[in-house]
Amino acid sequence: MEAEGPYVRAGGRLPGDPVPDPGLGPDEGRRTARVLTLVRRLPALLLIVGACYDYLTPQAFTAAPFFTAAPLVAAPLYSRRGTVLTGLASVAVVLAIHIRLGIVLRVDAVTEMATVATVAVLAVLINTLVRRSSEQLASVREIAEAAQRAVLPEPAERIGGFEIAARYDAAQEGAFIGGDLYAVQDTPHGVRLVVGDVRGKGMGAVAAVAVVIGAFREAAEQETTLEAVAERLERALAREGTRRDGLDAFEGFTTAVLAELPHGDGVLRIVDRGHPPPLLLHADGAVDTLLVKEPALPLGMGELGFWPDRAEEFAFPAGATLLLYTDGLSEARDCHGVFYDPGERLAGRTFRSPGALLGILAKEVRRYAGGGMTDDMALIAVRHP
């Protein structure tokens, strides 16, 4: 890399690094749909195979495993009506074969019929439990989605003349909110942004997220400088820390980067509180890492010493895109333990919009990490039109 003043420019990809195709890739949605279609047809296939097996083999052989498997497979996949019909179909097929072979009243035939009927009843009970659990899970997901929208609302696509996109990807499948945060606010002083990462997990981290975002939205409107906004966040975390103890102790610190984009000035100001540095993606594909000269301690660590915040100014040319992110992106690892380097990966590429950039970035980093993430990831992209 070559240093250029306060910037660190990523001039290209690593040698031998394949060029990712942002528009193509394996169609995972269609593949999943095909698998699901096949699984949903499995009960009917089991009945057909069982009927053929029972009819074509000697009477000493039984196809009971096929007939009992059909309603059990249907239970978690079908509706209650579908499960009942599958169970009745299993019983009907067994009865029809027994009548055709003239063995309806034989002991082994009666036992087989009773077994299939019992399993069909159990399948209906299983279906009822699965449906009830699914309804409860859907309710929990709705609550989680509402909490995310309340704490981390998605910003408008255009704020203060800038094109903006934000994204939150939880490491845990099905989770919606954790310790990462972002906020965007249009103020008389320009568009102000914050991206941060709370130390820790669970409800304590979520509470810290709410405190930081609430303090940021108030301070962004009232304070005339970005440094004063950072100091308000520091005081808010310190104030909340004194109110919590024991099992409800507040999280220790929050790394954050704050940015200010004055209206129409073509510049941006940054205060870095121990957070990964933002990236500036130019219209020609060049990428600059915006390293501040004097980074301060993370928010919430003021008791260790006082380092005054100093906002540093960078050029923000037309067509460029500012990318702020949490360490869920930069600390994602491949199978060899190598970290994902967003500066190197994005160098030499252009994107049609901030939303397209974040969508492609999130998809690629998950693929890089083998489909699983170890940490949540919050992203904000802002384009100077």
KAVEN-V449269 format. One record per residue. N is the residue number from 1. PHI is phi in whole degrees, 0 to 359 (* if undefined). PSI is psi in radians with two decimals (none if undefined). OMEGA is omega in degrees with one decimal (999 if undefined). Layout:
# KAVEN-V449269
{{N;PHI;PSI;OMEGA} {N;PHI;PSI;OMEGA}}
This chain:
# KAVEN-V449269
{{1;*;2.66;-178.0} {2;241;2.21;-178.5} {3;282;2.41;177.3} {4;225;1.49;-178.0} {5;63;-2.25;-179.8} {6;281;-0.06;-178.4} {7;263;2.71;164.3} {8;236;2.01;-172.6} {9;264;2.31;172.4} {10;268;1.91;-172.0} {11;278;-0.23;-179.3} {12;175;-3.12;180.0} {13;280;2.92;177.8} {14;292;2.62;179.9} {15;303;2.31;178.4} {16;79;0.02;-178.8} {17;286;2.21;179.9} {18;294;2.60;177.6} {19;276;2.01;-178.9} {20;293;2.51;176.1} {21;263;1.90;-174.6} {22;291;-0.33;-174.2} {23;258;-0.27;-175.4} {24;244;3.07;-180.0} {25;150;3.00;179.3} {26;297;2.33;-178.9} {27;277;1.50;-175.4} {28;293;-0.56;-179.2} {29;296;-0.78;-179.5} {30;292;-0.67;179.1} {31;297;-0.75;178.5} {32;296;-0.68;179.1} {33;296;-0.69;179.2} {34;295;-0.75;179.0} {35;297;-0.75;-179.6} {36;296;-0.69;177.7} {37;298;-0.75;179.0} {38;297;-0.74;-179.2} {39;295;-0.67;-179.6} {40;292;-0.42;177.0} {41;273;-0.11;-175.0} {42;299;-0.73;178.6} {43;303;-0.76;178.6} {44;296;-0.70;178.9} {45;296;-0.67;178.5} {46;296;-0.71;178.7} {47;295;-0.73;-179.7} {48;295;-0.81;-179.8} {49;296;-0.73;179.5} {50;297;-0.74;179.8} {51;297;-0.78;178.7} {52;297;-0.76;-179.2} {53;297;-0.81;-176.9} {54;292;-0.59;-177.1} {55;280;-0.60;-172.9} {56;267;-0.30;-178.1} {57;263;2.86;177.3} {58;301;2.76;-175.4} {59;296;-0.34;179.3} {60;290;-0.36;179.0} {61;269;2.58;-178.9} {62;231;2.51;176.9} {63;257;0.36;-178.9} {64;306;-0.68;179.0} {65;302;-0.65;179.3} {66;292;-0.76;-176.3} {67;289;-0.53;177.4} {68;280;-0.52;-179.7} {69;290;-0.57;-175.1} {70;302;-0.94;179.2} {71;292;-0.53;178.3} {72;293;-0.67;176.3} {73;291;-0.63;-179.0} {74;290;-0.49;-172.7} {75;305;-0.89;-178.8} {76;278;-0.17;-174.2} {77;256;-0.59;-173.5} {78;260;2.96;170.5} {79;287;3.05;179.1} {80;298;-0.73;178.6} {81;298;-0.74;178.8} {82;296;-0.67;179.2} {83;292;-0.73;178.1} {84;298;-0.76;-179.8} {85;296;-0.66;177.7} {86;295;-0.73;177.3} {87;297;-0.76;178.1} {88;296;-0.66;178.4} {89;296;-0.69;178.7} {90;298;-0.81;179.3} {91;297;-0.73;-178.2} {92;295;-0.72;180.0} {93;295;-0.76;178.9} {94;298;-0.78;-179.6} {95;296;-0.72;-180.0} {96;297;-0.71;179.3} {97;293;-0.74;179.4} {98;297;-0.70;177.8} {99;295;-0.74;-179.1} {100;297;-0.62;-179.1} {101;271;-0.12;179.0} {102;69;0.63;-177.6} {103;236;0.46;-173.4} {104;301;-0.69;-173.8} {105;264;0.07;177.0} {106;290;2.60;-175.6} {107;300;-0.79;-178.1} {108;293;-0.56;178.0} {109;290;-0.73;178.0} {110;296;-0.72;178.4} {111;298;-0.75;179.4} {112;297;-0.75;179.1} {113;298;-0.78;179.8} {114;297;-0.67;179.9} {115;296;-0.81;-179.0} {116;296;-0.73;-179.5} {117;295;-0.70;179.2} {118;296;-0.78;179.0} {119;296;-0.64;178.1} {120;298;-0.72;177.4} {121;295;-0.76;178.0} {122;298;-0.62;179.1} {123;296;-0.67;177.7} {124;295;-0.71;177.2} {125;297;-0.76;178.1} {126;298;-0.73;178.6} {127;300;-0.70;179.2} {128;297;-0.77;179.8} {129;294;-0.72;179.9} {130;296;-0.75;179.7} {131;297;-0.68;179.4} {132;293;-0.74;178.0} {133;295;-0.67;179.3} {134;295;-0.68;178.3} {135;295;-0.71;177.9} {136;294;-0.72;178.6} {137;296;-0.70;178.0} {138;297;-0.67;178.0} {139;295;-0.74;178.2} {140;296;-0.73;179.4} {141;296;-0.68;178.3} {142;296;-0.69;178.3} {143;294;-0.75;179.5} {144;296;-0.70;178.0} {145;296;-0.72;178.7} {146;296;-0.69;177.9} {147;296;-0.72;179.0} {148;296;-0.76;179.4} {149;296;-0.57;-179.8} {150;285;-0.75;-176.5} {151;276;-0.74;-178.1} {152;237;1.24;179.9} {153;293;2.54;178.2} {154;286;2.19;-177.4} {155;290;2.82;175.1} {156;295;2.72;-177.7} {157;292;-0.40;177.8} {158;223;2.14;179.6} {159;227;2.19;177.0} {160;59;0.50;-179.4} {161;87;-0.04;179.7} {162;256;2.53;173.2} {163;275;2.23;-171.5} {164;227;2.47;172.6} {165;218;2.53;177.9} {166;226;2.65;-177.6} {167;210;2.46;174.5} {168;233;2.10;177.6} {169;242;2.05;178.5} {170;279;2.50;178.8} {171;293;-0.65;-178.7} {172;274;2.21;-179.8} {173;299;2.25;178.6} {174;92;-0.21;177.2} {175;279;2.74;-175.7} {176;238;-0.55;-175.5} {177;214;2.53;-179.9} {178;213;-2.28;-175.0} {179;262;0.01;176.9} {180;268;2.68;-175.4} {181;212;2.75;171.2} {182;207;2.73;175.3} {183;201;2.56;177.9} {184;229;2.35;-177.7} {185;218;2.22;173.1} {186;272;2.16;-174.3} {187;229;2.96;175.5} {188;298;-0.29;-178.1} {189;263;0.00;-177.6} {190;124;3.13;176.2} {191;280;2.17;-178.8} {192;246;2.47;-176.4} {193;226;2.68;171.2} {194;219;2.41;170.3} {195;230;2.31;-176.0} {196;211;3.00;-177.7} {197;217;2.01;-179.3} {198;277;2.36;175.0} {199;292;2.33;176.4} {200;102;3.13;-177.2} {201;227;3.12;172.2} {202;79;-2.85;-174.1} {203;292;-0.49;176.4} {204;298;-0.74;178.4} {205;293;-0.71;179.1} {206;297;-0.68;177.9} {207;297;-0.70;177.9} {208;295;-0.66;176.8} {209;301;-0.81;-179.5} {210;298;-0.69;179.2} {211;295;-0.82;-177.6} {212;296;-0.78;-178.0} {213;293;-0.73;177.9} {214;298;-0.77;178.7} {215;294;-0.65;-179.6} {216;295;-0.79;-177.1} {217;297;-0.63;178.3} {218;287;-0.80;-177.1} {219;290;-0.61;-178.5} {220;299;-0.58;178.6} {221;281;-0.60;-169.0} {222;265;-0.60;-174.0} {223;274;2.46;-177.0} {224;275;-0.29;-179.6} {225;234;2.72;178.6} {226;291;-0.55;177.7} {227;298;-0.70;179.9} {228;293;-0.58;176.5} {229;297;-0.78;179.1} {230;298;-0.68;179.4} {231;294;-0.61;177.1} {232;294;-0.67;177.7} {233;295;-0.70;178.0} {234;300;-0.80;-179.0} {235;293;-0.64;179.8} {236;296;-0.76;178.7} {237;293;-0.70;178.8} {238;296;-0.72;179.7} {239;296;-0.75;179.0} {240;292;-0.59;-179.7} {241;297;-0.60;-180.0} {242;286;-0.29;-178.5} {243;269;-0.10;-174.9} {244;236;2.44;175.7} {245;209;3.08;178.6} {246;63;-2.40;-178.2} {247;292;-0.33;-179.0} {248;261;0.39;-178.7} {249;302;2.48;-177.6} {250;284;2.68;179.4} {251;298;2.59;-170.6} {252;291;-0.76;-178.1} {253;203;2.93;179.9} {254;222;2.09;172.0} {255;281;2.50;-176.7} {256;202;2.67;170.0} {257;233;2.28;179.0} {258;249;2.45;-179.7} {259;228;2.58;177.7} {260;228;2.23;-179.4} {261;242;1.66;178.7} {262;300;2.55;-177.1} {263;293;2.04;171.6} {264;74;0.17;-176.4} {265;270;-0.34;-177.7} {266;72;0.40;177.8} {267;229;2.89;171.5} {268;219;2.59;178.9} {269;243;2.52;-174.7} {270;225;2.40;167.9} {271;239;2.15;-177.0} {272;250;2.11;177.6} {273;250;1.19;175.2} {274;70;0.47;-174.0} {275;250;2.71;174.4} {276;306;2.37;-175.1} {277;292;2.55;177.7} {278;292;2.88;175.9} {279;244;2.53;175.0} {280;243;1.96;-178.3} {281;263;2.00;-177.7} {282;278;2.84;-177.9} {283;296;-0.41;179.7} {284;270;0.07;178.3} {285;97;-0.15;176.9} {286;290;2.59;-178.5} {287;234;2.22;176.0} {288;249;2.38;171.8} {289;266;2.12;-173.6} {290;271;1.53;179.9} {291;270;2.18;176.1} {292;277;2.64;-177.4} {293;285;-0.57;-175.7} {294;230;1.36;176.0} {295;291;2.54;-179.3} {296;258;3.02;177.6} {297;292;2.74;175.9} {298;301;2.76;177.0} {299;297;2.46;179.1} {300;93;0.04;179.9} {301;245;0.44;-177.3} {302;297;-0.42;-178.8} {303;290;-0.27;-179.8} {304;278;-0.21;-179.3} {305;153;2.91;-177.2} {306;245;2.04;173.1} {307;240;1.91;-176.7} {308;298;2.41;177.9} {309;290;2.44;175.9} {310;227;1.99;177.8} {311;286;2.30;177.9} {312;252;2.51;-172.7} {313;256;2.41;178.3} {314;228;2.71;174.9} {315;287;2.46;177.9} {316;231;1.43;-173.9} {317;289;2.79;178.1} {318;300;2.41;-179.8} {319;89;-0.19;-180.0} {320;278;2.75;179.8} {321;233;2.22;176.4} {322;269;2.26;-179.8} {323;241;2.07;173.8} {324;248;2.45;-173.3} {325;207;2.89;174.5} {326;257;3.03;-172.8} {327;287;-0.07;170.8} {328;299;-0.45;176.6} {329;277;-0.94;-172.5} {330;284;-0.27;179.7} {331;252;0.20;171.6} {332;292;2.43;-176.1} {333;239;2.62;174.2} {334;272;-3.00;-176.1} {335;293;-0.29;178.7} {336;262;0.07;179.7} {337;82;0.23;-179.2} {338;274;2.31;-178.9} {339;289;2.60;173.7} {340;284;2.20;-179.9} {341;253;1.75;-176.4} {342;296;-0.57;178.9} {343;298;-0.80;179.7} {344;291;-0.69;-175.8} {345;289;-0.53;-176.8} {346;267;-0.19;-177.5} {347;296;2.39;177.3} {348;81;0.16;-177.2} {349;238;2.65;175.6} {350;233;2.72;-176.3} {351;226;2.54;-171.9} {352;288;-0.39;-178.3} {353;199;2.81;175.2} {354;301;-0.66;178.9} {355;296;-0.69;177.4} {356;295;-0.69;177.9} {357;301;-0.85;-176.9} {358;292;-0.66;178.7} {359;296;-0.80;179.9} {360;293;-0.72;-179.2} {361;298;-0.79;-179.8} {362;296;-0.69;179.6} {363;293;-0.75;-177.1} {364;290;-0.66;-177.5} {365;289;-0.56;175.5} {366;292;-0.70;176.8} {367;295;-0.69;179.6} {368;298;-0.67;-178.3} {369;274;0.19;177.8} {370;79;0.41;176.9} {371;92;-0.13;-180.0} {372;229;2.52;179.4} {373;248;2.58;178.2} {374;261;-0.17;-178.7} {375;213;2.69;176.5} {376;294;2.85;-176.7} {377;218;2.13;175.2} {378;246;2.37;-175.7} {379;225;2.46;169.9} {380;226;2.31;175.4} {381;235;2.33;-179.0} {382;230;2.17;179.1} {383;252;2.34;173.3} {384;276;1.95;-173.7} {385;291;none;999}}
